[in-house]
Amino acid sequence: MARYSAQIYMHGSQGQWLTPIYSRISDISRYLRRAFDAGLFTHRDETNIKEIVVLKGAMRKMPTIHGYYDWDGNKLKLDKSKPAFIHNILYGLES
C-alpha cells in the first residue's frame, strides 16, 4: 500500500517542514488546512509557500517524488509543468 508525505518549501530563508505520512494525498491537504486554521504555523504564512513536493513510499522501497504541488489556500493543486519522473531519475530514485 502506498503512503504519501510532503515536504513544504517556503520562500526566503524560512526553510522547509514535513507532514506526517498519510494513505491519500487529500489527507495531506486536510492536514495543511487544519494546521493553518489552528495557527500551528503562525510564523509561516501560508501565502509564503514556494512549493510542495509530495513523496510516495511503499514498504521496503525508497520514497520517490510523486509530484510537485501548489497550495491554493484550500487544497493541493498538481503543477504539471514539473515532471516528477525526470526528477526521480536525476536524484537516483527510480529503481
ZIBELPE-V87965 format. One record per residue. N is the residue number from 1. PSI is psi in radians with two decimals (* if undefined). BURIAL is b if it has 9 or more other ideal C-beta (glycine too) atoms within 8 Angstrom, else e. Layout:
BEGIN
((N | PSI | BURIAL) (N | PSI | BURIAL))
END
This chain:
BEGIN
((1 | 2.29 | e) (2 | 2.58 | e) (3 | 2.54 | b) (4 | 2.48 | b) (5 | 2.98 | b) (6 | 2.56 | b) (7 | 2.16 | b) (8 | 2.11 | b) (9 | 2.32 | b) (10 | 2.72 | b) (11 | 2.63 | e) (12 | -2.59 | e) (13 | 0.35 | e) (14 | -0.05 | e) (15 | -2.60 | e) (16 | 2.87 | e) (17 | 2.79 | b) (18 | 2.59 | e) (19 | 2.86 | b) (20 | 2.99 | e) (21 | 2.32 | e) (22 | 2.87 | b) (23 | -0.24 | e) (24 | 2.62 | e) (25 | -0.59 | b) (26 | -0.48 | e) (27 | -0.56 | b) (28 | -0.73 | b) (29 | -0.80 | b) (30 | -0.73 | e) (31 | -0.82 | b) (32 | -0.77 | b) (33 | -0.81 | b) (34 | -0.70 | e) (35 | -0.77 | b) (36 | -0.70 | b) (37 | -0.63 | e) (38 | -0.14 | e) (39 | 0.37 | e) (40 | -0.44 | e) (41 | 0.88 | b) (42 | -0.49 | e) (43 | -0.05 | e) (44 | 1.65 | b) (45 | 2.36 | e) (46 | -0.34 | b) (47 | -0.14 | e) (48 | 0.12 | b) (49 | 2.22 | b) (50 | -0.94 | e) (51 | 2.80 | b) (52 | 2.18 | b) (53 | 2.05 | b) (54 | 2.22 | b) (55 | 2.49 | b) (56 | 2.21 | b) (57 | 2.79 | b) (58 | 2.90 | e) (59 | 2.34 | e) (60 | 0.38 | e) (61 | 2.58 | e) (62 | 2.41 | e) (63 | 2.56 | e) (64 | 2.83 | b) (65 | 2.10 | b) (66 | -0.67 | b) (67 | 2.86 | b) (68 | 2.29 | b) (69 | 2.72 | b) (70 | 2.67 | b) (71 | 2.08 | b) (72 | 0.21 | e) (73 | -0.26 | e) (74 | -0.50 | e) (75 | 2.94 | e) (76 | 2.42 | b) (77 | 2.15 | e) (78 | 2.28 | e) (79 | 1.73 | b) (80 | -0.14 | e) (81 | -0.16 | e) (82 | 1.68 | e) (83 | 2.09 | e) (84 | -0.61 | b) (85 | -0.59 | e) (86 | -0.74 | e) (87 | -0.64 | b) (88 | -0.71 | b) (89 | -0.80 | b) (90 | -0.64 | e) (91 | 0.05 | e) (92 | 0.54 | e) (93 | -0.25 | b) (94 | 2.46 | e) (95 | * | e))
END
